């Protein structure tokens, strides 16, 4: 596969970005300028590698010509240099292939993480709470921030559901693979006979939408206020600070009660609503180009069982890539990097295979 046409197109795009960013009006639209700057930051290192790659290609040709017309002593030295150049070029070529993969439109976004108890009663709620703790611990290791948006507790200290915003560098790129059904197999603390139970929790990962992505007509909203409540429905606030927003055209309903201020709860609820609307638009786009979904690890559907946490066997298995890890307590403490790295590598390998096969088509 010849990389040159693809890389030349990126180089031209970088030139256009630099011209637009340096124009007098380049900073007049702050969100648009930030978008340009993010794209520039992504492309500039790729083009730097491309410049080095072209220089190595020229050096390789020069060495090959030198070998053909050299004396024995010089030929040996030239061959050693050629081997070194070829090795560097091969490494760069692999890096450039990865850089040519279709950019993820959500790569720079923060996420909205939703966790809900599934089948399994109280045990499902306890497992949902443990998943939230696992992701919170993982976020701490990567210096991400976690902000609660909405939560509903079960009677036994578990979660019916929880919604949080996770912000930081490359959040989407690491956690987008977590969406789906997570299954746990273990003996619940409430199980007197020692039987292993199977319970589930669902995880949804939404790219956080910005106001420039989704324009919402205020006339399409119904906004209700109510008193925030705790576990079992007990009231924890004497004012109507909790907010519920219904988006009438889609039927989406979002609520937030974690803040004591109605204004703050409304802002958080709108943030969640925009993210759900953005997800709907992106899912529609994915359906329209469904063949491109082959590039993803799994379909990302919430109904898809993606992972099993088997406590008796101290094993966590991701069914999409048939990859298992042991030391489950460490994973539940947030040591997710080995699993996520395996998913990222599998995803990249699939996309490279698609890219290579499409390059060979007329």
N, C-alpha and C positions, 0 to 999 in steps of 0.2 A: 504493500500500500504506500503510494507516494504521498508524503505529508505536506509537500511544498504548497500545493494550491490552497489547502485549508489554512496553513500558517500564514501565507501571504494575505489571505482574506482577513485574518485576525490583525495582521500588521496594519492594513489599511483602516480597519475599524479603530485601532488605537490612535492612528494619526487624526482621524475625524474627531475622536473623543477629546484629544489634546487641543485641537483647534476650537471646539465648542466650549471647553472649560476655560480657555484663555480669552474668549471673546468678552467685550465690555459688559454684555448682559448676562454673562455666564453665572453670576451669583445672585441674580434677581429672583430666581425661583429656587428657594432653599431646598425643598424636597427633591426637585428635579436635579439640582446640582449634586446633592448627596448621592443620588442614584448613579449619576455619571462617574462620580469619584469612586464608588464601590466597583463599578465595572472596570474602570481604569486600573484600580488596585489588583483586580483579578487578572487582567490581560498583560500588564507590564512585565511581570516576571516570566510569563510564557514567551513573550517576544524577546526578552533578554536571552533566554535559553535558545531560541531560534537563531539569533545572531551568532551565538557560540557554535551552534550546530552547523551553520553555513560555513563558518571559518574552518571548522574541522573537516568538512567535506572538501574544501579547497586544499587544505593541507594534505588530506588523504590522496587526492589526485596528484599533487606535486610529488609526494613520496613514491607513488606508483610509477610515475615517469622517471624519477631518479633511479629507482631500482633497475629499470630496463636498460639504462645506459651507464650504469656505474661499474667501477672495478669491484673485485671481490670484497675488499675490506670495507668500502663505503656501502656496498649492497647489504652487508650484514647489519651495519648500524641503521641503515634506512628501514630494514625489515623490523628491527626492534621498535623504532619510532612508529612505524605503521601499525604494529600490533597495539601499541598504547593508544594511538589515535582511534583505532577501530573500537577498542573497548570503551573509551569515553563516549564515542558517538553512539554506540549501542545503548548505553545507559541513558544518554540524553534523549534518544529516540523513544524509549519506553516512557520516559517522563512526559514527553510531548504528546504521545498517543493518549495518555491519561488526561492531559490538559485539553485535548480536542473533543473529549466527551461532551455531549450536549449539556450546557450549564443548567443546573437546577434553579428554576426561577425563585425558589424559596431559600437559596443557599445562605443569604445574609439575614434571614428573619429569625426573630425570637419565636417561641411557640406558646400555644395554649395546650396544656396537658389535662385530659379528662380521664378519670378513673372511676369505674362503676362496679359495684358488686354484681356478680352474675348468679349462676346456679350454685346452690349449696347453703343457703340460709345464713346463719350467724357466721359460719366458717368462711363463707365468701366475703362477708364484710370485713372480717379480720385480715383476710388475705389482701383485700383491696387496700387496707390501711398499711400493710407491710410493703406493698408495691409503691405507695406514695412515699413512704420513708426511704425505700431503696433509691428512688429517683432523686429525692431531696439530698441524700448522702452523696450520690453520684455528682449532682450539681455542685455540691460543696467542694469536691475534689477538683473540679474544673473551674472553680471560682465563678460560677454562674449565680445569679440571684433567683430566688423562688418567692413569688408573691401570691398568696391565696386570693382567689376570686370568689369561690363558692364552695361550701361543704355541707354535707348532711350526715350526721353520725347515727350509728345504729345503737341499740340498747346495750350491747355487750362491749362497747368501746371500739367497734369497727367502723367502717365507712359504708354508707349507702352510695354516696358519690362524692367526688372532690374535683374541683377545677382550679388549676394554678397556672400562673404565667411564669415561664422560665426564660430568663434573659442572659445573654452572654455571647461569646464568640463561637460560631459554628454549632449553635444549639440544634438547629434543624438537621444538619448533616449527621449528627450523632444519634438523635432520638427519633428520627422519622421512621426507623425500622421497628419501633416499639408498638405501633398501632395494630390492634387485633385482640384476639382472645388469649389470655394467659391462664393456664390450668395448673392447679396445685394438687399434689397427691401426698397426703400425710394423715396421721392420727390426730384428730382435733383434741384439744384439751378437755372438751366436754364429753368425749367418747369414753365411756367406762369399760367397754369390752375390748378396746384396743384395735378396732377395725380401721383400716385405711379408707379415708373418704376422698372423693374427687370434687373439687369446687373450682369455680372460675371467676375471673374478673375481666372486664373489657377496658382497653386503653385506647383512647383516641388522641392523636397528635395533630393539632391544627397550626398552620403557619399564621403568625400574628399579622393581621391586616392593618395597614396604615390608612389614614383618612383619604389619601390620594388614590388608594386602590379601590375603595368601595364608597360610593356616594349614596347616602341614605336619605330619602325624602322624609322629613319629620311627620308628614301627613300619613305615612305608612306605619306609624308606630302607635301602639297603645301602651301607656305607661301606668303601672299601678304601684302603689306603695303599701307596705304592711310592716308589722312589727317583726323584728328578727327573733328567731327561736333557736333553742339549743336541742340537745338530745332528748327524744321523747316528746318534743313539741313544746317544752316549757319556754316561756318568754324570757329573753335575756336583755330586752331593751324596752323602755317605756315609751319610746317615740316611734313613729312610722318611718324608720330610717332605711329599711330594706326596700329594694326596687325590683320589680318584675317588668320586663319589656317584651312585648309581643310584636313581631314583624308580620303585619297582616298579609302581605302578598305571599310569603313563604310559609307562614304558620310557625316559624321559629320562635321559641320562648326562651329567654335567658333571665336569670335572676342573680342578684348579689346582695349579701347581707353581712359580709365580714367587717365592713367599716361602720363606725358609729354615725358617720356623716352620710346623709341621703345623697348629697352631691357626689361624693367619692364613690358610693355604690353605683350610682347612675353611670358615672364615667367608666367604671370597670365593666358594667353590664354592656355598655355600648361597644367596648373593646372586644368583648366576647362575641357579641352579635356580628360585628364586622368580620371577625375571623371565621365564623361559621358560614357567612355569606361568601367569603373568599374561597373557602373549601368547596362549597357547592359549585362555584364557577369553575374551579380547577378540575373537579370531578367530571363536569360536563365536557370540558376540553379533553380530558383523558379518554372519555368514551368516544369522542369524535375521532381521535387518533389512537384507537385501542391497540393497534399493533405496537405502538411505542411502549406500552405497558410491559412488554416482554423484558424491557431493560430494568425493571424494578425487581427488588427482592420481595416476592409475594405480590398480592394484589393490593394490599393495604386495606382491604375491607375489614370492617369491625367484626364481622361474623367469622373470620378466618382464625382457626386455632393455630397460633404461631409458636407457642413455647409451653413446655411442661417443667414444673418445679417439683421434682421427686425427692421429698425429704428422706424417706426411709433408705434410699439408695444414694443420698448425698450427690444428686446429679441434676443439672439443668440442661435441657435439650431444646435447641431451636429446630423445629421441624422443616422449615423452609430450606435450610442448607445442611440438614442432618449433622449438626455440630453440637457436641456436648462438652460441658465443663463440670468438674467436681469442686468440692469445697463450697457448697451452697450457702453456708452462713456468711462467707466472705462476700459472695455475690449480693446477698440481701443487705449487706452493709454498704453497697454502692460500688463494689469492684466489678464494674460492667465492661471495662475497656476491652478485654479479650474477646467477649462475645460481639461487641459492636465492631471491632476491627475485622473479625471474620465476616460479618455481614457486609461491611464496606468493600472488602476485597472481592467477595463473591459478586456483589453488584457491579463493581468495576470490570471484572472479568466478563460478565454477561454483556455489558455495554460495548466493550472492546470487540467481542466476538461479532456483535451486530454491526459495529462500525466496519470491521474488516470484511464481512460478507457483503455489505452494501457497496463497499468500494470496488469489489470485483464484478458487480453487476453492470451491464451496459447502460 
